[in-house]
Amino acid sequence: MSNSAVSTHRKRGFSERVVALTIRHLQQAIGSLGDLWRTPFTSIMTVLVLGISLTLPATLHLFVKNAKTVTEQWGSASEITLFLKLSVNDKSAKNLVRRIRLNPDVAKVDYISADQALEEFKLLSGFGQALEYLDDNPLPATVLVTPTKRASQAQAARDLLASLEKEREVDQGKLDLEWLSRLEAMAVLIEDMVIGIALLLCLSVVLIIGNTIRLAILNQKDAIAVMKLVGATDSFIQRPFLYSGIWYGILGGILACFCVALLAQYLTGALQHLTSLYQSNFILQGLSFSEVLTLIAAAVFLGLLGSYISVRQHIRAIEPTAD
C-alpha cells in the first residue's frame, strides 16, 4: 500500500470517527431531553426554581444599569459656580468665558453678568424697591460651568474646580461635592450587593441542579451498573446527565429572561408616572440582546457545572456486583 493511500485511509478513518462521535452526542442530547419530558413534574419544578433564582440577580442588574443611566444624567448636570471679582468688567469676564470653553473637560459655559444677577435678585427676593437706593451693585458676575460626563465624577470635578479657581478673574468657586460622593458611594454599595446576591443564587442553582441529577442517577442505579458490566465507560454514562444539566440551564435561562421582561414591563408604567411628576421622560431599559445571551450562557454553565459535580461523584461510586 502506497503512502498516499495510507494517508487517505487515515484521514477517512478520522473523519468517520468525528462524524460518529457527533452523531452519538446528538443522540444522547436528544435522549436526555426525552428523559426530562418523561418526568414532567420534576423537570418543570427544577426549571422554575432555576429560572426564578436567576431572575433576581438579572433584575437587580437591570436596575443598576438604569440607575447608572440616571446618575450619569445627574452627574453631567452638576455645575461649578465661579464668582468673579467685583473689579472685573464685562469684557474681561467674556474673555474668561471664551478661555473656559476651550477646556476639554467643560461641556457648557453660561455667563451671568452683575446687572443680570441684580435684576434676578430683585425679582426673587421681593426687595426690588429697597435695592433701588443702592449706589453700587453688590453682586458679582457669575460663570456657570457644566463639566463633561468624564469630568463629572467627584475627584475629576474637584480637580476642574481647582484649575478654574486659578484664573485671575475668579474670586472663588463653589461645587457641592458632597452629594456626588454620596451618590457614587451608594452606586458602589448597590453593585457590591448585586454581586454578592448573584454569587449566592448561582451557588444555589449549582446545588439544585446537582441534587436533581443525583436523584436521576440514583433512580437509574441498576441500569448504570448493567451498563458498566457490559463495558460502558464512565464518560459514556455521564454524557446524558451532563446534557440534562445543559437543558436545565437553557430552559431556566429562557424563563429568567421572560420573567425579567415581564417585571420590566410591569414597572415601566409606575416609573413613568413617577418620573412625570419630576418632568422627566426616563424610560426603563430592558435587557439587551447580548445580555440575554449572557444570561442564558451563564445558566447553561451553572447547569453543566452542577451536573458535572454530581455525576463525577455518584457515577464512579456505582459498581456492578456479582450475584
C-alpha positions as YAML, in Angstrom:
chain: A
units: angstrom
residues:
- id: 1
  name: MET
  ca: [0.00, 0.00, 0.00]
- id: 2
  name: SER
  ca: [1.41, 3.40, -1.01]
- id: 3
  name: ASN
  ca: [1.98, 6.27, 1.42]
- id: 4
  name: SER
  ca: [-0.76, 8.35, -0.25]
- id: 5
  name: ALA
  ca: [-3.27, 5.52, 0.16]
- id: 6
  name: VAL
  ca: [-2.32, 5.10, 3.83]
- id: 7
  name: SER
  ca: [-2.71, 8.86, 4.41]
- id: 8
  name: THR
  ca: [-6.11, 8.88, 2.68]
- id: 9
  name: HIS
  ca: [-7.24, 5.90, 4.74]
- id: 10
  name: ARG
  ca: [-6.18, 7.61, 7.97]
- id: 11
  name: LYS
  ca: [-7.96, 10.84, 7.06]
- id: 12
  name: ARG
  ca: [-11.10, 8.92, 6.15]
- id: 13
  name: GLY
  ca: [-10.95, 6.97, 9.39]
- id: 14
  name: PHE
  ca: [-10.51, 10.17, 11.43]
- id: 15
  name: SER
  ca: [-13.40, 11.93, 9.68]
- id: 16
  name: GLU
  ca: [-15.63, 8.89, 10.19]
- id: 17
  name: ARG
  ca: [-14.80, 8.85, 13.91]
- id: 18
  name: VAL
  ca: [-15.59, 12.57, 14.19]
- id: 19
  name: VAL
  ca: [-18.94, 12.09, 12.41]
- id: 20
  name: ALA
  ca: [-19.78, 9.07, 14.56]
- id: 21
  name: LEU
  ca: [-18.89, 10.94, 17.76]
- id: 22
  name: THR
  ca: [-21.00, 13.93, 16.70]
- id: 23
  name: ILE
  ca: [-23.99, 11.69, 15.92]
- id: 24
  name: ARG
  ca: [-23.58, 9.93, 19.26]
- id: 25
  name: HIS
  ca: [-23.53, 13.23, 21.13]
- id: 26
  name: LEU
  ca: [-26.65, 14.40, 19.29]
- id: 27
  name: GLN
  ca: [-28.43, 11.16, 20.10]
- id: 28
  name: GLN
  ca: [-27.54, 11.45, 23.78]
- id: 29
  name: ALA
  ca: [-28.53, 15.14, 23.87]
- id: 30
  name: ILE
  ca: [-31.93, 14.39, 22.34]
- id: 31
  name: GLY
  ca: [-32.31, 11.34, 24.58]
- id: 32
  name: SER
  ca: [-31.60, 13.42, 27.70]
- id: 33
  name: LEU
  ca: [-34.28, 15.89, 26.58]
- id: 34
  name: GLY
  ca: [-36.64, 12.94, 26.27]
- id: 35
  name: ASP
  ca: [-35.76, 11.90, 29.83]
- id: 36
  name: LEU
  ca: [-36.80, 15.35, 31.04]
- id: 37
  name: TRP
  ca: [-40.04, 15.04, 29.11]
- id: 38
  name: ARG
  ca: [-40.80, 11.68, 30.77]
- id: 39
  name: THR
  ca: [-40.51, 13.26, 34.24]
- id: 40
  name: PRO
  ca: [-42.52, 16.47, 33.67]
- id: 41
  name: PHE
  ca: [-43.20, 17.38, 37.29]
- id: 42
  name: THR
  ca: [-39.56, 17.15, 38.40]
- id: 43
  name: SER
  ca: [-38.33, 18.90, 35.26]
- id: 44
  name: ILE
  ca: [-40.83, 21.76, 35.49]
- id: 45
  name: MET
  ca: [-40.12, 22.34, 39.18]
- id: 46
  name: THR
  ca: [-36.36, 22.37, 38.58]
- id: 47
  name: VAL
  ca: [-36.68, 24.77, 35.65]
- id: 48
  name: LEU
  ca: [-38.96, 27.06, 37.67]
- id: 49
  name: VAL
  ca: [-36.58, 27.15, 40.62]
- id: 50
  name: LEU
  ca: [-33.63, 27.74, 38.31]
- id: 51
  name: GLY
  ca: [-35.40, 30.49, 36.36]
- id: 52
  name: ILE
  ca: [-36.65, 32.30, 39.47]
- id: 53
  name: SER
  ca: [-33.22, 32.07, 41.09]
- id: 54
  name: LEU
  ca: [-31.64, 33.73, 38.06]
- id: 55
  name: THR
  ca: [-34.42, 36.31, 37.74]
- id: 56
  name: LEU
  ca: [-33.46, 38.13, 40.93]
- id: 57
  name: PRO
  ca: [-29.81, 38.93, 40.06]
- id: 58
  name: ALA
  ca: [-30.79, 39.70, 36.47]
- id: 59
  name: THR
  ca: [-33.47, 42.13, 37.66]
- id: 60
  name: LEU
  ca: [-31.05, 43.76, 40.10]
- id: 61
  name: HIS
  ca: [-28.56, 44.13, 37.26]
- id: 62
  name: LEU
  ca: [-31.28, 45.79, 35.21]
- id: 63
  name: PHE
  ca: [-31.96, 48.30, 37.98]
- id: 64
  name: VAL
  ca: [-28.24, 49.01, 38.42]
- id: 65
  name: LYS
  ca: [-27.89, 49.62, 34.69]
- id: 66
  name: ASN
  ca: [-30.80, 52.05, 34.66]
- id: 67
  name: ALA
  ca: [-29.59, 53.70, 37.88]
- id: 68
  name: LYS
  ca: [-26.23, 54.33, 36.22]
- id: 69
  name: THR
  ca: [-28.02, 55.98, 33.32]
- id: 70
  name: VAL
  ca: [-29.88, 58.27, 35.71]
- id: 71
  name: THR
  ca: [-26.79, 59.10, 37.79]
- id: 72
  name: GLU
  ca: [-24.82, 59.88, 34.64]
- id: 73
  name: GLN
  ca: [-27.53, 62.37, 33.71]
- id: 74
  name: TRP
  ca: [-27.37, 63.90, 37.18]
- id: 75
  name: GLY
  ca: [-23.60, 63.97, 37.13]
- id: 76
  name: SER
  ca: [-23.44, 65.74, 33.77]
- id: 77
  name: ALA
  ca: [-25.94, 68.28, 35.05]
- id: 78
  name: SER
  ca: [-23.79, 69.26, 38.06]
- id: 79
  name: GLU
  ca: [-22.46, 72.79, 37.77]
- id: 80
  name: ILE
  ca: [-19.44, 74.66, 39.02]
- id: 81
  name: THR
  ca: [-20.25, 78.22, 40.05]
- id: 82
  name: LEU
  ca: [-17.47, 80.78, 39.65]
- id: 83
  name: PHE
  ca: [-17.92, 84.13, 41.38]
- id: 84
  name: LEU
  ca: [-15.84, 86.80, 39.66]
- id: 85
  name: LYS
  ca: [-14.11, 89.69, 41.38]
- id: 86
  name: LEU
  ca: [-16.10, 92.91, 41.66]
- id: 87
  name: SER
  ca: [-13.36, 94.74, 39.76]
- id: 88
  name: VAL
  ca: [-13.74, 92.55, 36.67]
- id: 89
  name: ASN
  ca: [-15.51, 94.34, 33.85]
- id: 90
  name: ASP
  ca: [-17.83, 92.75, 31.31]
- id: 91
  name: LYS
  ca: [-15.17, 92.50, 28.60]
- id: 92
  name: SER
  ca: [-12.71, 90.64, 30.84]
- id: 93
  name: ALA
  ca: [-15.47, 88.31, 32.02]
- id: 94
  name: LYS
  ca: [-16.37, 87.38, 28.45]
- id: 95
  name: ASN
  ca: [-12.70, 86.72, 27.68]
- id: 96
  name: LEU
  ca: [-12.65, 84.37, 30.68]
- id: 97
  name: VAL
  ca: [-15.73, 82.57, 29.34]
- id: 98
  name: ARG
  ca: [-14.01, 82.04, 25.97]
- id: 99
  name: ARG
  ca: [-10.93, 80.59, 27.68]
- id: 100
  name: ILE
  ca: [-13.02, 78.24, 29.81]
- id: 101
  name: ARG
  ca: [-14.88, 76.96, 26.74]
- id: 102
  name: LEU
  ca: [-11.54, 75.77, 25.33]
- id: 103
  name: ASN
  ca: [-11.10, 73.42, 28.29]
- id: 104
  name: PRO
  ca: [-11.70, 69.79, 27.12]
- id: 105
  name: ASP
  ca: [-13.37, 68.93, 30.45]
- id: 106
  name: VAL
  ca: [-16.04, 71.62, 30.02]
- id: 107
  name: ALA
  ca: [-19.29, 70.83, 28.22]
- id: 108
  name: LYS
  ca: [-21.15, 74.13, 28.64]
- id: 109
  name: VAL
  ca: [-20.49, 77.63, 30.00]
- id: 110
  name: ASP
  ca: [-23.17, 80.20, 30.96]
- id: 111
  name: TYR
  ca: [-22.30, 83.78, 31.84]
- id: 112
  name: ILE
  ca: [-24.46, 85.89, 34.17]
- id: 113
  name: SER
  ca: [-23.40, 89.50, 34.36]
- id: 114
  name: ALA
  ca: [-23.62, 91.54, 37.56]
- id: 115
  name: ASP
  ca: [-26.57, 93.51, 36.19]
- id: 116
  name: GLN
  ca: [-28.44, 90.32, 35.28]
- id: 117
  name: ALA
  ca: [-27.75, 88.89, 38.73]
- id: 118
  name: LEU
  ca: [-29.10, 92.04, 40.38]
- id: 119
  name: GLU
  ca: [-32.27, 92.03, 38.28]
- id: 120
  name: GLU
  ca: [-32.88, 88.37, 39.08]
- id: 121
  name: PHE
  ca: [-32.29, 89.02, 42.77]
- id: 122
  name: LYS
  ca: [-34.81, 91.87, 42.70]
- id: 123
  name: LEU
  ca: [-37.46, 89.58, 41.23]
- id: 124
  name: LEU
  ca: [-36.83, 86.69, 43.60]
- id: 125
  name: SER
  ca: [-36.12, 88.48, 46.84]
- id: 126
  name: GLY
  ca: [-39.04, 90.90, 46.92]
- id: 127
  name: PHE
  ca: [-36.74, 93.81, 47.88]
- id: 128
  name: GLY
  ca: [-36.81, 95.45, 44.47]
- id: 129
  name: GLN
  ca: [-37.68, 98.94, 45.67]
- id: 130
  name: ALA
  ca: [-35.14, 98.86, 48.51]
- id: 131
  name: LEU
  ca: [-32.36, 97.84, 46.14]
- id: 132
  name: GLU
  ca: [-33.03, 100.92, 44.02]
- id: 133
  name: TYR
  ca: [-31.38, 103.05, 46.72]
- id: 134
  name: LEU
  ca: [-28.02, 101.23, 46.42]
- id: 135
  name: ASP
  ca: [-25.23, 103.29, 44.88]
- id: 136
  name: ASP
  ca: [-23.25, 100.27, 43.61]
- id: 137
  name: ASN
  ca: [-24.18, 96.76, 42.56]
- id: 138
  name: PRO
  ca: [-23.02, 94.45, 45.40]
- id: 139
  name: LEU
  ca: [-23.42, 91.27, 43.33]
- id: 140
  name: PRO
  ca: [-20.52, 89.86, 41.29]
- id: 141
  name: ALA
  ca: [-20.70, 88.45, 37.79]
- id: 142
  name: THR
  ca: [-21.08, 84.69, 37.77]
- id: 143
  name: VAL
  ca: [-19.94, 81.95, 35.41]
- id: 144
  name: LEU
  ca: [-21.76, 78.59, 35.46]
- id: 145
  name: VAL
  ca: [-19.59, 75.75, 34.18]
- id: 146
  name: THR
  ca: [-21.08, 72.35, 33.31]
- id: 147
  name: PRO
  ca: [-18.41, 69.60, 33.20]
- id: 148
  name: THR
  ca: [-18.38, 66.78, 30.68]
- id: 149
  name: LYS
  ca: [-19.52, 63.32, 31.75]
- id: 150
  name: ARG
  ca: [-15.92, 62.26, 32.30]
- id: 151
  name: ALA
  ca: [-15.24, 65.30, 34.48]
- id: 152
  name: SER
  ca: [-18.50, 64.98, 36.44]
- id: 153
  name: GLN
  ca: [-17.10, 62.42, 38.86]
- id: 154
  name: ALA
  ca: [-16.28, 63.73, 42.32]
- id: 155
  name: GLN
  ca: [-12.48, 63.76, 42.05]
- id: 156
  name: ALA
  ca: [-12.47, 64.99, 38.44]
- id: 157
  name: ALA
  ca: [-14.91, 67.79, 39.30]
- id: 158
  name: ARG
  ca: [-12.73, 68.77, 42.25]
- id: 159
  name: ASP
  ca: [-9.65, 68.97, 40.01]
- id: 160
  name: LEU
  ca: [-11.56, 71.04, 37.44]
- id: 161
  name: LEU
  ca: [-12.72, 73.46, 40.15]
- id: 162
  name: ALA
  ca: [-9.16, 73.87, 41.43]
- id: 163
  name: SER
  ca: [-7.88, 74.68, 37.94]
- id: 164
  name: LEU
  ca: [-10.67, 77.20, 37.27]
- id: 165
  name: GLU
  ca: [-10.09, 78.96, 40.58]
- id: 166
  name: LYS
  ca: [-6.58, 79.81, 39.44]
- id: 167
  name: GLU
  ca: [-7.95, 82.19, 36.82]
- id: 168
  name: ARG
  ca: [-7.10, 85.78, 37.75]
- id: 169
  name: GLU
  ca: [-10.69, 87.00, 37.27]
- id: 170
  name: VAL
  ca: [-12.15, 84.41, 39.66]
- id: 171
  name: ASP
  ca: [-12.71, 85.37, 43.27]
- id: 172
  name: GLN
  ca: [-13.97, 81.98, 44.45]
- id: 173
  name: GLY
  ca: [-15.61, 78.86, 43.09]
- id: 174
  name: LYS
  ca: [-18.26, 76.58, 44.50]
- id: 175
  name: LEU
  ca: [-19.06, 72.95, 43.85]
- id: 176
  name: ASP
  ca: [-21.26, 70.78, 46.02]
- id: 177
  name: LEU
  ca: [-19.18, 67.60, 46.04]
- id: 178
  name: GLU
  ca: [-20.93, 66.01, 48.98]
- id: 179
  name: TRP
  ca: [-23.96, 64.73, 47.08]
- id: 180
  name: LEU
  ca: [-21.75, 63.48, 44.24]
- id: 181
  name: SER
  ca: [-19.63, 61.49, 46.69]
- id: 182
  name: ARG
  ca: [-22.71, 60.06, 48.38]
- id: 183
  name: LEU
  ca: [-24.22, 59.15, 45.03]
- id: 184
  name: GLU
  ca: [-21.08, 57.32, 43.93]
- id: 185
  name: ALA
  ca: [-20.83, 55.53, 47.29]
- id: 186
  name: MET
  ca: [-24.46, 54.37, 47.03]
- id: 187
  name: ALA
  ca: [-23.90, 53.14, 43.47]
- id: 188
  name: VAL
  ca: [-20.82, 51.14, 44.53]
- id: 189
  name: LEU
  ca: [-22.72, 49.69, 47.51]
- id: 190
  name: ILE
  ca: [-25.62, 48.58, 45.30]
- id: 191
  name: GLU
  ca: [-23.23, 46.99, 42.79]
- id: 192
  name: ASP
  ca: [-21.46, 45.07, 45.58]
- id: 193
  name: MET
  ca: [-24.82, 43.88, 46.94]
- id: 194
  name: VAL
  ca: [-25.89, 42.71, 43.48]
- id: 195
  name: ILE
  ca: [-22.62, 40.79, 43.04]
- id: 196
  name: GLY
  ca: [-22.96, 39.15, 46.47]
- id: 197
  name: ILE
  ca: [-26.60, 38.15, 45.92]
- id: 198
  name: ALA
  ca: [-25.79, 36.87, 42.42]
- id: 199
  name: LEU
  ca: [-22.97, 34.67, 43.74]
- id: 200
  name: LEU
  ca: [-25.20, 33.19, 46.43]
- id: 201
  name: LEU
  ca: [-28.00, 32.49, 43.98]
- id: 202
  name: CYS
  ca: [-25.59, 30.99, 41.45]
- id: 203
  name: LEU
  ca: [-24.32, 28.67, 44.18]
- id: 204
  name: SER
  ca: [-27.90, 27.68, 44.97]
- id: 205
  name: VAL
  ca: [-28.52, 26.96, 41.28]
- id: 206
  name: VAL
  ca: [-25.48, 24.67, 41.17]
- id: 207
  name: LEU
  ca: [-26.70, 22.83, 44.27]
- id: 208
  name: ILE
  ca: [-30.24, 22.48, 42.90]
- id: 209
  name: ILE
  ca: [-29.04, 21.07, 39.58]
- id: 210
  name: GLY
  ca: [-26.57, 18.80, 41.33]
- id: 211
  name: ASN
  ca: [-29.26, 17.40, 43.62]
- id: 212
  name: THR
  ca: [-31.67, 16.87, 40.71]
- id: 213
  name: ILE
  ca: [-29.04, 14.99, 38.71]
- id: 214
  name: ARG
  ca: [-28.11, 12.98, 41.82]
- id: 215
  name: LEU
  ca: [-31.70, 11.81, 42.19]
- id: 216
  name: ALA
  ca: [-31.80, 10.90, 38.49]
- id: 217
  name: ILE
  ca: [-28.60, 8.87, 38.87]
- id: 218
  name: LEU
  ca: [-29.94, 7.03, 41.91]
- id: 219
  name: ASN
  ca: [-33.16, 6.21, 40.06]
- id: 220
  name: GLN
  ca: [-31.09, 4.61, 37.27]
- id: 221
  name: LYS
  ca: [-28.55, 2.97, 39.56]
- id: 222
  name: ASP
  ca: [-29.30, -0.56, 38.40]
- id: 223
  name: ALA
  ca: [-29.23, 0.40, 34.72]
- id: 224
  name: ILE
  ca: [-25.87, 2.15, 35.20]
- id: 225
  name: ALA
  ca: [-24.46, -0.93, 36.93]
- id: 226
  name: VAL
  ca: [-25.56, -3.11, 33.99]
- id: 227
  name: MET
  ca: [-24.00, -0.68, 31.51]
- id: 228
  name: LYS
  ca: [-20.71, -0.84, 33.36]
- id: 229
  name: LEU
  ca: [-20.96, -4.62, 33.42]
- id: 230
  name: VAL
  ca: [-21.15, -4.79, 29.62]
- id: 231
  name: GLY
  ca: [-18.15, -2.43, 29.26]
- id: 232
  name: ALA
  ca: [-19.61, 1.10, 29.04]
- id: 233
  name: THR
  ca: [-17.16, 3.78, 30.12]
- id: 234
  name: ASP
  ca: [-17.91, 6.40, 32.76]
- id: 235
  name: SER
  ca: [-17.74, 9.19, 30.17]
- id: 236
  name: PHE
  ca: [-20.37, 7.46, 28.02]
- id: 237
  name: ILE
  ca: [-22.67, 7.03, 31.02]
- id: 238
  name: GLN
  ca: [-22.12, 10.58, 32.22]
- id: 239
  name: ARG
  ca: [-22.97, 12.30, 28.94]
- id: 240
  name: PRO
  ca: [-26.80, 12.12, 29.13]
- id: 241
  name: PHE
  ca: [-26.76, 13.56, 32.65]
- id: 242
  name: LEU
  ca: [-24.44, 16.37, 31.57]
- id: 243
  name: TYR
  ca: [-26.77, 17.17, 28.69]
- id: 244
  name: SER
  ca: [-29.66, 17.18, 31.16]
- id: 245
  name: GLY
  ca: [-27.83, 19.90, 33.11]
- id: 246
  name: ILE
  ca: [-27.36, 21.86, 29.89]
- id: 247
  name: TRP
  ca: [-31.06, 21.56, 29.03]
- id: 248
  name: TYR
  ca: [-32.00, 22.70, 32.53]
- id: 249
  name: GLY
  ca: [-29.72, 25.71, 32.05]
- id: 250
  name: ILE
  ca: [-31.18, 26.62, 28.65]
- id: 251
  name: LEU
  ca: [-34.79, 26.34, 29.82]
- id: 252
  name: GLY
  ca: [-34.09, 28.12, 33.11]
- id: 253
  name: GLY
  ca: [-32.21, 30.93, 31.34]
- id: 254
  name: ILE
  ca: [-35.04, 31.47, 28.87]
- id: 255
  name: LEU
  ca: [-37.55, 31.51, 31.74]
- id: 256
  name: ALA
  ca: [-35.41, 34.06, 33.63]
- id: 257
  name: CYS
  ca: [-35.26, 36.33, 30.55]
- id: 258
  name: PHE
  ca: [-39.03, 36.10, 30.20]
- id: 259
  name: CYS
  ca: [-39.58, 36.93, 33.89]
- id: 260
  name: VAL
  ca: [-37.20, 39.91, 33.74]
- id: 261
  name: ALA
  ca: [-39.02, 41.23, 30.66]
- id: 262
  name: LEU
  ca: [-42.37, 40.90, 32.46]
- id: 263
  name: LEU
  ca: [-41.07, 42.71, 35.55]
- id: 264
  name: ALA
  ca: [-39.58, 45.49, 33.42]
- id: 265
  name: GLN
  ca: [-42.88, 45.90, 31.57]
- id: 266
  name: TYR
  ca: [-44.83, 45.89, 34.82]
- id: 267
  name: LEU
  ca: [-42.60, 48.54, 36.44]
- id: 268
  name: THR
  ca: [-42.39, 50.78, 33.37]
- id: 269
  name: GLY
  ca: [-45.86, 52.24, 33.94]
- id: 270
  name: ALA
  ca: [-45.18, 53.03, 37.60]
- id: 271
  name: LEU
  ca: [-41.80, 54.58, 36.80]
- id: 272
  name: GLN
  ca: [-43.25, 56.70, 34.01]
- id: 273
  name: HIS
  ca: [-45.89, 58.05, 36.39]
- id: 274
  name: LEU
  ca: [-43.19, 58.83, 38.98]
- id: 275
  name: THR
  ca: [-40.80, 60.50, 36.55]
- id: 276
  name: SER
  ca: [-43.62, 62.52, 35.00]
- id: 277
  name: LEU
  ca: [-44.05, 64.22, 38.39]
- id: 278
  name: TYR
  ca: [-40.45, 65.44, 38.03]
- id: 279
  name: GLN
  ca: [-40.99, 66.42, 34.40]
- id: 280
  name: SER
  ca: [-38.64, 63.71, 33.17]
- id: 281
  name: ASN
  ca: [-39.02, 61.35, 30.23]
- id: 282
  name: PHE
  ca: [-36.99, 58.49, 31.71]
- id: 283
  name: ILE
  ca: [-37.70, 55.11, 30.10]
- id: 284
  name: LEU
  ca: [-36.70, 51.85, 31.77]
- id: 285
  name: GLN
  ca: [-34.21, 49.98, 29.59]
- id: 286
  name: GLY
  ca: [-34.65, 46.22, 29.36]
- id: 287
  name: LEU
  ca: [-32.03, 43.57, 28.78]
- id: 288
  name: SER
  ca: [-30.15, 43.94, 25.53]
- id: 289
  name: PHE
  ca: [-29.68, 41.02, 23.14]
- id: 290
  name: SER
  ca: [-26.11, 40.47, 24.33]
- id: 291
  name: GLU
  ca: [-27.27, 40.49, 27.96]
- id: 292
  name: VAL
  ca: [-29.95, 37.92, 27.15]
- id: 293
  name: LEU
  ca: [-27.35, 35.67, 25.56]
- id: 294
  name: THR
  ca: [-25.04, 36.19, 28.54]
- id: 295
  name: LEU
  ca: [-27.82, 35.24, 30.97]
- id: 296
  name: ILE
  ca: [-28.65, 32.06, 29.04]
- id: 297
  name: ALA
  ca: [-24.95, 31.18, 28.72]
- id: 298
  name: ALA
  ca: [-24.48, 31.69, 32.47]
- id: 299
  name: ALA
  ca: [-27.48, 29.45, 33.17]
- id: 300
  name: VAL
  ca: [-26.06, 26.76, 30.87]
- id: 301
  name: PHE
  ca: [-22.69, 26.98, 32.60]
- id: 302
  name: LEU
  ca: [-24.25, 26.66, 36.04]
- id: 303
  name: GLY
  ca: [-26.39, 23.73, 34.90]
- id: 304
  name: LEU
  ca: [-23.39, 21.98, 33.38]
- id: 305
  name: LEU
  ca: [-21.27, 22.66, 36.47]
- id: 306
  name: GLY
  ca: [-23.90, 21.29, 38.84]
- id: 307
  name: SER
  ca: [-24.45, 18.17, 36.75]
- id: 308
  name: TYR
  ca: [-20.71, 17.61, 36.30]
- id: 309
  name: ILE
  ca: [-20.05, 17.74, 40.03]
- id: 310
  name: SER
  ca: [-22.90, 15.33, 40.67]
- id: 311
  name: VAL
  ca: [-22.01, 12.74, 38.03]
- id: 312
  name: ARG
  ca: [-18.33, 12.76, 38.90]
- id: 313
  name: GLN
  ca: [-19.19, 11.95, 42.49]
- id: 314
  name: HIS
  ca: [-22.01, 9.44, 42.13]
- id: 315
  name: ILE
  ca: [-21.43, 7.52, 38.90]
- id: 316
  name: ARG
  ca: [-17.95, 6.49, 39.97]
- id: 317
  name: ALA
  ca: [-19.43, 5.13, 43.19]
- id: 318
  name: ILE
  ca: [-21.76, 2.78, 41.29]
- id: 319
  name: GLU
  ca: [-20.04, -0.53, 40.56]
- id: 320
  name: PRO
  ca: [-21.61, -3.77, 39.27]
- id: 321
  name: THR
  ca: [-21.78, -6.57, 41.84]
- id: 322
  name: ALA
  ca: [-21.78, -10.26, 41.13]
- id: 323
  name: ASP
  ca: [-24.82, -12.23, 42.32]
...
